[in-house]
C-alpha cells in the first residue's frame, strides 16, 4: 500500500546548496528558467486581425486630422467631396499596404506581426491588392452615399424618418466587417471572404518558416467545403440580418410617421421650422466651455447657456450671415419656442423642476471639414440673446445650469391644448468670430 503523506509540498524544493539567506542561488549560479512558449502558428487569430485594422484606422485618423488642422480652408472647400477624398486616401493606404510594395504590411500589421500574402506565392500583386481593398471597403462607400442623402433631407424645412437612412449604411458596415471576422474564425485557413475572392491570405510573420511552408502547401491543396458553407451562412446572417433589421425599423417608423395624428405632425413640423436655416443642417452643439464663459462673463452667474449649432459643408461668409435678418432673429425665435414649450409642460405637470432665472440662447454657425476618417467643425459666426425666465412658474435664483438643446426637442414632442401668452423682457448680444482669432473646433 502506497504511503500517504500529509502536508506534502506541492513542488520539490531545490536541493542545490544555497549561500546566503532566503534560499538565494549560490554565487555564480543562475535561477531556474521557465520553458519558452511554443512558437506562434502561421494562422493569426481574429483578435490579431481586428487589432491590426484598428491600429490602421487610428493611423489614418491621426494623419487626416493633422491635414485638417494644417489646411482647414482647403478641406472645407472640398464640400461634399471631402468624405470621398478621405475614403480614396484610405483605399490607397490599404492597397499599398497589402501589395508587394510593402510586402503586405501596413503599420497595424507591422505592430501585430502579420502580413498579407498571395495564396500562390509570397507577395500579392498590386492589382489584386486593389481588388482585395475594394472588396473590404465597398460598404463604406454605400454609407457615405446614404449619409449625404440623409444630410440633404435634414437640410429641408420638414423631414421624416427618411432623413435617417444613414443608419442603414452603419448597419451594412457593421454586418460586413463583423461577418468577415466570423468567416475567418470558421474558414479552415483563417481567410475572410474578400481574401478568398482576391486569392490572398493573412499570415503571421513570426511563425516558424517550416510551419509557414506547410501552411501554404495545405492552403493550395486542401479545402473544407462544409466549413466554407457554414462561414458563408454566418456572414450572410450578419450582413443581411443586421441591415434587414434596421431597414424594417425604418419602415415601421415611416409607417407610424405617415399615420400619426395631424396635430402631432403639425407640432413636429413647427419645431422643424423653428430649427431650420436654408442651406444649413441643425446639429446638437458640443456644449463647449465657451458657452459657460459667455454666460458668466456678463457678470451674472444666474444665467444658464443653451447652445445650438447649424453646420454646412463648404465655406461660410460671416458677413452674409450678419446681413441676414432671419439669422439675427434665430436666438429670439428659438427662445420663444422653448419658453412656450416650457409653459405647456409646466401647465400639464410634465416638468416640476425649477427654471433658471435667465437663459442665454446661443446660435452658432460652423463649417464642416470632413475627410471621412477624420472630421472637424470650425465655428465662424455666433449670435445670442439673454431671455428672462423668472416669470415662468417655479423659477427661482440658483446656480447656473446648462440648458441643452434636447430640452426643446423633448418638450416639442408633447402636445398641449393651450398656452397663455406672455411678454418677455430681454437683452440681445451679438458675437462674431474675428478673423485674427482661431476658430473654435470640435473634432470627431
N, C-alpha and C positions, 0 to 999 in steps of 0.2 A: 504494500500500500504506500502510495506516494506521501511524503511528509508534507504537512500543511504548515506553513509559516505565517504567523500573524505579524502585522506591522512590517511586512516585507517592502522594501523600497521599490518603487516602480521602475527605476533605472539603476543600472550598476554604476557605482561610483568609480571615478578614475583611480586606478591603482598606482599611478605613477607617483613617485615621491614628490613632495612639494617643499619648496624652500620659501619661507615667509608665512604670512598669516592669510586666512581667508581662502585656502585652497588654491592659491595662485599657481600658475605653471612655473616650473623651475627656470632658473636663469638660462637664457638661450633657447628655451622651448617655445613651441607655438601652440595656441589653443586648438581644440578640435574644430575642424571646418565642416560646415554644412555641405550636404550633397548639392551640386549645382542643379538648377532647374532644367528639365528637359528642353531641348531646342524647340523653337516655335515652328508650327507647321506652316506649309506654304499657303494654306487657305485661311485668309483673315476672317475674324468674326464680324458679326453685324455691328457691334459697337465700334470696332475699328473703322469700318466704312463710314458709319454715321459721324464719328468723331472727325475724320478727315474732311468730310463735306462741311461740317460746322466750322472748322478752322478756316477753310477756303472762303466761306461766306463772310466770316468776320474779317478776313483779309481784304476782300472786295469792299466791304462796308467802310473799312478804315481808309482805303485808297480813294474811293469815290467821295467820301465825306471830306477828305483833305482837298480834293479838287473843288468841291462846292465852296469850302471856306476860302480858298485862294482866288477863285474866279466865280463869285456868286452871280455877277451880272450876265456872264456868258451862259451859265447853266440855266438861269431864269429865262433867258431869251429863247431857249430851246422849246419852251412851252410844253405841249402835249408830246412832243418828240423826245423829251428828256428820258422817260422810262425806257423807251425803245433803244436809246443810245446806251443807257446803263446795262440793259439786257444784252446788247451786242458786245459790250466790254466783257461781261461775264461769259458769253459764248466763246470769245477768243481766248479768254483765260483758261477755261476748261478744255477747249480743243487743243491748244498748245500743250497744256499740262497733261494731256492723255496721249500725246503723239511721241514719235521717235525723237523730236527736237529736244524734249526734256527727259526722254526715256520713261515717259508715262508717270511723271511725278509732279504734282503741284506742291504748294507749300504745306498744305494739310497732310498730303501723303508722305512728304519727307519727315514730318514730325511723328506721324503714326507708323512710319516704316512700311509703307505699301507702295505699289505701283500698278499701272495699267499696262498689260501686255497683250500681244496678239496671241490668239489661241493656237495659231500655227507657227509662231515664231517669237523672237524676243521682243520686238518693238512694234507698236501699232502705227501703220502709215497715217499720214496727216488726213487724207480724205476719209478714212474710216474713223479716225478720231473725231472729225467733224460730224459724221453720222451718229456716233455714239452720243456726243453732246446734244445734238438735235433731238434725239430720242429721249434724252434725260430732261431737257429744259422746255419741251414744247408746251406743257401746261402753264408755264409762266407767261408765255405769250398770250394764251387764252385769258389768263387772269388780267393782264394789262388791258386787253380789249374790253373785257366786261367792266373793269373798274372805270375806264374812261366813259363808257356808256352810262354807268351809274352817276358819275360826276356831271355829265351833261343833263341827266334827268334832275339831279338835285339843284342845278342852277336855274331850273324853271320855277315859276311862281308857285305852282301847285304840282305835287308829285305824289305817287302812291308807292306800293311795295316794289314796283319795277325799278325803283332807284337803288335797290339793294341786290341787284344781280351780281355784283362783285363777290358776294358770298359764295356763289356757285364756283367762281374761279378759285377761291380759297379751298373749298371742299375738293375740287378736282386736283389741285396741287397736293393737298394733304393725302388724299387717297392714292395718288400715283406714287409719291415718294415712299409712303409707309408700305404700300403694297409691294413695291420692288424690294424693300428691305426684307419683308416676309418671304418674298420669292427666293431671295438669296439664301435664306435660312433653310428652305426646303430643297432647293436645287442641289443636285449631287455634288457639283464642284463650286458651289457658293456664288454662282453668277446671277445677275439680275436679268430681267427680260431684255433691257436695252443692251446688256453685254452679249447675250445670245444673238440678238439681231445684228449687232455690229461685229461679231466674231472676236470679242475681247474677253479678257478675264483679269481680275484683280488678284495679285499675289503679294505675299509678304517678302520684303527684301532681306530680312534677317533669318530666313529659313536655311536649312542645310542644302547645299547645291544638289546632293543626290536626291533628297526628298522633293525638291522643286522639279528635277528632271523626271522623276517618277510621276509627279502630279501632272505634268504636261503630256506625258505618254498616256496616262489614264484619261485625260481630258479629250484627247484625239481618238481614243479607241473605245471608250465606254460611255454609255448614257442610260439613264434610268427614266424611261418614258412615263411610268406611273407617277413618279415623284414630280416630273416636269408638269404633268397634267394637274396634279394637286396644287402645285405652285401657281399655275395659271388660274385655277379656280379662286385661290386666296387673293391673287392680285385683282381679278375681276370683281370680287366681292368688296374689296377695299375701295377701288376706284369708282365703280358704277354704283355700289351700295351707298357710299357716303354722298356722292354727287346726287344720286336719285333722292336720298332723304332730304337734302337741302332743297332740291327742286320741288319736292312735294310740300315742304313747309312754306316756300314762297307761293306756291299755288293756293294753299289754304289761306294765307294772308291776303292774297289778291282777291280771292272769293269773298272773304269777310269784308274787305275794303269796299268792294262793289255792292255789297248787300247791307252796309251799315246805314243807320237812320240818317235822313237828310240833316237833322240838327247836329249830329255828331260830326258829319263830314264838313258842314259849314264852319263849325268851331275849329276843326283841324286846318281847313284852308285859310281861316282867318289868322291862325298862328303862323302858317307858312308865308302869308302875305306880309306880316309884320317883320319876319326874318328873311325877307327877300330883297336882294340888291341886284339889279340887272348886271350880268357879266361876272358875278361872284358866286361863291358857294359858301354857305354857312357851316362853320365848324365850331366845336367847343373850344373855348380859349384854354391854353395851357395853364392859366392862372398863376403866372409868374409873380415873383416878389415885387415886380414893378408896380403892380396894381395896389399892393399893400402900401408901398411908398407913396403912390399918388394920393391915396385916401388920407394918409396920416400927415402928409407934408403940408396940408392946408391948415394945420393947427387944430384939427377936430378929430379926436380919437374915437368919436362915436360914429364916424362914417364908415360904412362897410362897402367893399367893392363888389361889383357884379360885372364880369368881363365877357365880352362877346367878340368873335373874330370872323371876318369874311376873307376868303383866300381866292386867288386866281393864279392859274398857270400862265405866266407871261409878265412882262414889265408893267408896273403901275406908275402913273404920273400923279404925285400928291397934289399938284396944282389943280388937276381936273377934279379930284375928289373935293378939294376945298371950295371949288366954284360951283359944286352941285348942291342946291338947296335941300334935296331929299337926303343926301348923305349927311349934311349937317343936322338934319332933324332926326336922324336914326336913334340917338340916345333917348330923345323925348318920346319917340314912337314906341320904343321898347319899354321905357319906364311906364308909360300909360297902360300898355298891355299888361305888364307884370302887376301893377297896382290893382287893376280891375280883376285879374285872376285871384289875387290875394284876398280882395274884398269878397269875392264869391266863395272862396274856400273858408274864410272866417265866418261868413253868414251861414254856410252849411255845416259848420263844425268839423270840417275836414282837417284843419290845422288849428292847433291851440298854442303853439309856441309864440313867444314874444317876437315882434319885429324890431329891427334896429331903428333908431331914430332917423337916420339918414342913410341913403344908399347912393353910391356913385356908379352910374351906369356908363361903362366904358366900351366903346366900339372901336375895334382895330381892323386895319386892312393890311394884308400881308401877301407878298409874292411867294410862290412855291418853286423851290429848286429841287427837282426830283430826278435822280439817276437810278431809280428802282431799288438797288441795293443800299442806297443811302439817300436821304432827303432832308430838307430843312425849310423852314418858313422864316421870311425876313419881313418884319412889320415895318411899313414905310409911312403910315399915317394913322392917327387915332383922334377921336373926339369923345367927349364925355359930358355928363350932366349930373348934378347932385340933386336928388329929389327928397323932399321931406316925407318921412313915413310915420311921423308921430301921430297923425290924425287917424291912422288905422287902428282898429280895435286891438288891444293887447300890446301896443308899442310902449316901450319904456327905455330909459337910458341904460346902457350896458356896454361892456367892452365890445370893440368892433369885431364882427364876424364876417365870414365870406359868404356871399350870396351867389351861388353858382348858376350857370345858365340852365341847368336841368330843372331849376325851380319853375321857370315859365313853362317848360315842356310838360312837366308833371301836372301842373295846375291846369294847363290848357286841355288836357285830356278829360277833365271833369267838367260837366255841364251844370249850369245854374239857371234858374228861371229869370232872375232879375238881379240887378246890381245898382245901388244908389250912385248917383253922380257926385263928383267931388271936384273942388277947385284946389289945385296944388300950388304951393309956392316953391319956387326952385331957383337955383343959380346954375349957370351954364359955363363950362370951361372948355377950352379947345387946346389940343396939343398935337403938333405935327413933328415928325422926326426931322431934325435938322440934317442938312447934307454933311456937316462936319462931324456928326456923331455916328458911331457904328450902329447899325440896326440890331434890334433885339432878335434873337433866334431861338427856335425850339426844334431840336433835332429828333429824328425818329431812329 
